[in-house]
């Protein structure tokens, strides 16, 4: 099984990945504030999804 290595990606895909990594935290903070003030099922699930993506980026799984 080949290990995932982000630098083997094409330059356009690597750039998209870097942009997604940088924008995840501000979107997560905004969504967390929104979920605190107006909690709906969709908002809670979206916050958990964004938190999972942020953790994956932070731990270099993606």
GIBEL-V74323 format. One record per helix or strand. SS is the DSSP state (hx for helix, st for strand). FROM is the first residue (numbers start at 1). TO is the last residue. If there is no record, write none. Layout:
# GIBEL-V74323
ss->SS from->FROM to->TO
ss->SS from->FROM to->TO
This chain:
# GIBEL-V74323
ss->hx from->6 to->8
ss->hx from->11 to->37
ss->hx from->41 to->58
